[in-house]
Amino acid sequence: MDINSDDLKIFVTVIDSGTLSAAAVHLGQTTSGVSRALSRLEDKLATSLLTRTTRRMELTEEGQLFLDKARAILASMEDVEESIRIRRQKPAGRLCVDAASPFMFHCVVPHVAEFRAMYPEIRLELSSNEQIADLLAQRTDIAIRIGAPVDSSLHARALSASPLHVLATPAYLARHGVPGTPEALSGHALLGFAQDERGNHWPLRHAAGNSLQTVPALAATSAETLRQLALHDQGIVCLPDFMAQADIAAGRLVKVLQPFYTGYRQQIDAVYERNTQQALRIRCFLEFLRQKL
C-alpha cells in the first residue's frame, strides 16, 4: 500500500482541525492539495475513511479504526525521534522531581545512580510528600501522580499502570485465617488511608459491584507506612504492584482474594508545565524512567 508518515499526519490533522481548509492552513498546503492527499490515502486503503458533505465530515467505521492506529504510530515515531535527540545533546542544570514517598522509594531512588551516570550535568533534586505538588509554588519541574486527576493546564505523560494486590503476611493469615470472599474482610483488621478515601476502595468483585469500600481498623497517610504495618503483621492491605512485588517474591506478603480481582490498574502519570525552559532535562528523565517502569 506504501502508506507513509505524511499520509498519517494529513489524515490526523484533518480530523483534529475539523475541516479541510483549517487542516490546509495548519499544514501549510492548499485545501485542494489536502483533499487530493486524502483521496490518494483512501485509494491506497481501498476504503472510505470519511463521509464528506458540503457542511461536515464524519468518520466511517474504517476511518475511526485507521485514526486510532495512525495516532499510535505517530506517537511512537515521536518517541523514537525524541530519544535520538536526547542522546545527541548534553542536558545540564537543576531538575526537581516530586513524587509520593512510596513511588520515590521503590521506582526512582533505585535508578538514580544509573541516571546520574548517563546525565552527569543534570543536578537532581528529589522531593517526597503525600500531597499533590503545586509545580510553580514549589519550584518543581516534574510531579509523578498516581491515580489522581491531571490538571488540564499541565502537560501529562503516561508512564505506566500498576495492578493492585490485596496482601497480608503468612503470620497474620495463620493467626486470623484466610478470607474466602470480599465480604469476609469485615472480620479482619484492614489497613487503609486516613485522608484519601479513594485509596480505601479496593478493586474486588462482590455482590454490589467491582469496588469494595473498606473501613480501616488502622489508618495512615502514606502507603509506605501501610506496607510497613502489613509487614509487621498488623492486618490486610491493598498496595500497588510496584511497592509490593519484592515482598511478594520473597514471601513476606501473600496475595489473598485473587479470584475476585477486577483487573484494575492504577495509572501513573508525569505532569509538568508546558513550554518550560527545562524541557530537555524533563524529556531525558521521563524517557529514562518510562524505560525502567
C-alpha positions as CSV (number, residue, x, y, z in Angstrom):
1,M,0.0,0.0,0.0
2,D,3.0,2.3,0.5
3,I,1.4,4.5,3.2
4,N,3.9,6.9,4.7
5,S,4.0,9.2,7.7
6,D,2.9,12.2,5.7
7,D,-0.3,10.4,4.8
8,L,-0.9,9.7,8.5
9,K,-0.2,13.3,9.5
10,I,-2.5,14.8,6.9
11,F,-5.4,12.5,7.9
12,V,-5.0,13.1,11.7
13,T,-4.7,16.9,11.1
14,V,-7.9,16.9,9.0
15,I,-9.8,15.1,11.8
16,D,-8.3,17.3,14.6
17,S,-8.9,20.6,12.6
18,G,-12.5,19.7,11.6
19,T,-12.3,21.0,8.1
20,L,-10.1,20.6,5.1
21,S,-9.4,24.3,4.9
22,A,-8.3,24.5,8.6
23,A,-6.1,21.5,8.1
24,A,-4.6,23.1,5.0
25,V,-3.7,26.2,7.0
26,H,-2.1,24.1,9.7
27,L,-0.1,22.0,7.2
28,G,0.9,24.9,5.0
29,Q,-0.8,23.4,2.0
30,T,-3.7,24.2,-0.3
31,T,-7.2,22.9,0.5
32,S,-7.3,21.1,-2.8
33,G,-3.9,19.5,-2.1
34,V,-5.1,18.2,1.2
35,S,-8.3,16.9,-0.4
36,R,-6.2,15.1,-3.1
37,A,-3.9,13.6,-0.4
38,L,-7.0,12.2,1.4
39,S,-8.3,10.7,-1.8
40,R,-5.0,9.0,-2.5
41,L,-4.9,7.6,1.0
42,E,-8.4,6.1,0.6
43,D,-7.3,4.7,-2.8
44,K,-4.3,3.0,-1.1
45,L,-6.5,1.5,1.6
46,A,-9.3,0.7,-0.9
47,T,-11.9,2.0,1.5
48,S,-13.6,5.3,2.5
49,L,-12.3,6.9,5.7
50,L,-14.6,9.9,5.7
51,T,-18.1,10.7,4.7
52,R,-17.9,14.3,3.3
53,T,-20.8,16.7,2.6
54,T,-20.7,20.4,2.0
55,R,-21.2,21.1,5.7
56,R,-19.3,18.4,7.6
57,M,-17.2,15.4,7.6
58,E,-17.8,12.2,9.6
59,L,-15.5,9.2,10.1
60,T,-16.6,5.9,8.7
61,E,-16.1,2.8,10.9
62,E,-12.9,2.0,9.0
63,G,-11.9,5.7,9.4
64,Q,-12.2,5.5,13.2
65,L,-10.1,2.3,13.3
66,F,-7.5,3.9,11.0
67,L,-7.4,7.1,13.1
68,D,-6.7,5.2,16.3
69,K,-3.9,3.3,14.6
70,A,-2.5,6.4,12.9
71,R,-2.3,8.3,16.3
72,A,-0.5,5.4,17.9
73,I,2.0,5.1,15.0
74,L,2.7,8.9,15.0
75,A,3.1,8.9,18.8
76,S,5.6,6.0,18.6
77,M,7.6,7.9,15.9
78,E,7.7,11.0,18.0
79,D,9.0,9.0,21.0
80,V,11.8,7.5,18.8
81,E,12.8,10.9,17.4
82,E,12.8,12.3,21.0
83,S,15.0,9.5,22.2
84,I,17.5,10.2,19.4
85,R,17.5,13.9,20.0
86,I,18.2,13.4,23.7
87,R,21.2,11.1,23.0
88,R,22.8,13.7,20.8
89,Q,22.5,16.5,23.3
90,K,24.1,17.1,26.7
91,P,21.4,18.4,29.1
92,A,22.6,20.3,32.1
93,G,21.2,22.1,35.1
94,R,18.7,21.6,38.0
95,L,15.8,19.2,37.7
96,C,13.4,18.9,40.6
97,V,11.2,15.8,40.7
98,D,8.3,15.4,43.1
99,A,6.6,12.1,43.9
100,A,4.7,10.4,46.7
101,S,7.2,8.7,49.0
102,P,6.4,5.1,48.0
103,F,7.0,5.8,44.3
104,M,10.1,7.7,45.1
105,F,11.5,4.9,47.3
106,H,10.6,2.0,45.0
107,C,10.7,3.4,41.5
108,V,13.1,6.4,41.4
109,V,15.8,6.0,44.1
110,P,16.9,2.5,42.8
111,H,17.7,4.0,39.4
112,V,19.3,7.4,40.4
113,A,22.9,6.2,40.1
114,E,22.3,5.0,36.5
115,F,20.6,8.2,35.6
116,R,23.4,10.4,37.0
117,A,26.0,8.3,35.1
118,M,24.1,8.9,31.9
119,Y,23.5,12.6,32.5
120,P,26.2,13.8,34.9
121,E,25.5,17.5,34.3
122,I,21.8,17.3,35.5
123,R,21.6,18.2,39.2
124,L,18.7,16.1,40.5
125,E,16.5,17.3,43.4
126,L,14.1,14.8,44.7
127,S,11.0,15.8,46.7
128,S,8.7,13.4,48.5
129,N,5.3,14.2,50.0
130,E,1.9,12.7,50.0
131,Q,0.1,15.8,48.7
132,I,-0.3,16.9,45.1
133,A,2.6,19.3,44.4
134,D,2.0,22.8,43.2
135,L,4.7,22.9,40.5
136,L,5.1,26.7,40.4
137,A,4.9,27.3,44.2
138,Q,7.4,24.5,45.0
139,R,9.7,25.1,42.0
140,T,9.0,21.6,40.8
141,D,9.8,20.6,37.3
142,I,8.1,17.1,37.2
143,A,5.4,15.7,39.5
144,I,4.6,12.0,39.4
145,R,0.9,11.4,40.1
146,I,-0.6,8.0,40.8
147,G,-4.3,7.5,40.1
148,A,-5.1,11.2,40.6
149,P,-6.9,13.5,38.1
150,V,-4.4,15.5,36.0
151,D,-4.8,19.3,35.8
152,S,-5.7,20.2,32.2
153,S,-3.4,23.3,32.4
154,L,-0.4,20.9,32.7
155,H,1.2,18.6,30.2
156,A,0.8,15.0,31.1
157,R,2.7,11.9,30.0
158,A,1.6,8.4,30.9
159,L,4.5,6.4,32.4
160,S,2.9,3.1,33.4
161,A,0.0,1.4,35.1
162,S,0.3,-0.8,38.2
163,P,-2.1,-3.5,39.3
164,L,-3.2,-3.6,42.9
165,H,-2.9,-6.6,45.2
166,V,-4.7,-7.4,48.5
167,L,-2.0,-8.7,50.8
168,A,-1.1,-9.9,54.3
169,T,1.8,-11.7,55.9
170,P,1.7,-15.5,56.3
171,A,1.9,-14.9,60.1
172,Y,-1.2,-12.7,60.1
173,L,-3.2,-15.2,58.0
174,A,-2.1,-18.1,60.2
175,R,-3.5,-16.4,63.2
176,H,-6.7,-14.9,61.7
177,G,-7.5,-17.1,58.8
178,V,-7.6,-16.5,55.0
179,P,-10.7,-14.5,53.8
180,G,-12.6,-16.6,51.2
181,T,-14.7,-13.7,49.9
182,P,-14.5,-9.9,49.8
183,E,-17.4,-9.8,52.3
184,A,-15.3,-11.9,54.8
185,L,-12.9,-8.9,55.1
186,S,-15.3,-7.3,57.5
187,G,-13.9,-9.8,60.1
188,H,-10.3,-8.8,59.6
189,A,-8.1,-5.9,60.6
190,L,-7.9,-3.7,57.4
191,L,-5.1,-1.2,56.8
192,G,-6.1,1.9,54.8
193,F,-5.7,5.6,54.2
194,A,-6.6,8.3,56.7
195,Q,-7.0,11.2,54.3
196,D,-7.6,9.5,50.9
197,E,-11.0,7.8,50.6
198,R,-10.2,6.7,47.0
199,G,-7.4,4.5,48.4
200,N,-9.9,2.6,50.6
201,H,-11.9,1.4,47.6
202,W,-10.4,-2.0,46.8
203,P,-10.8,-3.4,43.2
204,L,-12.6,-6.6,44.2
205,R,-15.8,-8.0,42.6
206,H,-18.5,-8.5,45.2
207,A,-22.3,-8.7,45.3
208,A,-22.7,-4.9,45.0
209,G,-20.2,-4.2,42.3
210,N,-16.5,-4.1,41.3
211,S,-15.2,-1.7,44.0
212,L,-15.3,-2.6,47.7
213,Q,-15.5,0.3,50.2
214,T,-13.3,-0.7,53.2
215,V,-13.2,0.8,56.6
216,P,-9.6,0.8,58.0
217,A,-9.0,-0.6,61.5
218,L,-5.7,1.2,61.3
219,A,-5.1,4.2,59.0
220,A,-2.1,6.1,57.8
221,T,-1.5,8.9,55.3
222,S,1.4,7.1,53.5
223,A,1.2,3.9,51.5
224,E,4.7,3.1,52.6
225,T,3.6,3.3,56.3
226,L,0.7,0.9,55.4
227,R,3.2,-1.5,53.8
228,Q,5.4,-1.5,56.9
229,L,2.3,-2.1,59.1
230,A,1.4,-5.1,56.9
231,L,4.9,-6.5,57.1
232,H,4.6,-6.2,60.9
233,D,1.5,-8.5,60.9
234,Q,-1.0,-5.7,61.6
235,G,-3.6,-6.6,59.0
236,I,-4.6,-6.9,55.4
237,V,-3.6,-4.1,53.0
238,C,-4.2,-3.2,49.3
239,L,-1.0,-2.0,47.6
240,P,0.2,-1.3,44.0
241,D,2.5,-3.9,42.4
242,F,5.5,-1.5,42.2
243,M,5.5,-1.4,46.0
244,A,4.8,-5.0,46.8
245,Q,6.5,-7.1,44.1
246,A,9.7,-7.7,46.1
247,D,7.8,-8.6,49.2
248,I,5.6,-11.0,47.2
249,A,8.6,-12.6,45.5
250,A,10.3,-13.1,48.9
251,G,7.2,-14.5,50.5
252,R,6.9,-11.7,53.1
253,L,3.5,-10.8,51.8
254,V,0.9,-13.2,50.3
255,K,-1.9,-12.3,47.9
256,V,-5.4,-13.0,49.0
257,L,-8.8,-13.0,47.2
258,Q,-7.1,-13.2,43.8
259,P,-10.2,-14.8,42.1
260,F,-12.1,-11.6,42.9
261,Y,-9.6,-9.2,41.4
262,T,-11.2,-6.9,38.7
263,G,-8.0,-6.3,36.7
264,Y,-8.0,-2.6,37.6
265,R,-4.6,-0.9,37.1
266,Q,-3.6,2.3,38.8
267,Q,-2.4,4.9,36.2
268,I,1.0,6.5,36.8
269,D,1.4,9.9,35.0
270,A,4.1,12.6,35.0
271,V,2.9,16.2,34.8
272,Y,4.9,19.3,34.0
273,E,4.5,22.9,32.8
274,R,4.0,23.4,29.1
275,N,6.8,25.2,27.2
276,T,9.2,25.1,30.2
277,Q,12.8,26.0,29.8
278,Q,13.7,22.7,31.4
279,A,12.1,20.8,28.5
280,L,15.2,18.9,27.5
281,R,16.0,17.8,31.1
282,I,12.4,16.8,31.6
283,R,12.4,14.7,28.4
284,C,15.6,13.0,29.5
285,F,14.3,12.0,32.9
286,L,10.8,10.8,31.6
287,E,12.3,8.8,28.8
288,F,14.7,7.1,31.2
289,L,12.0,6.5,33.9
290,R,9.5,5.1,31.4
291,Q,12.0,2.5,30.2
292,K,12.6,1.4,33.8
293,L,8.9,1.1,34.6
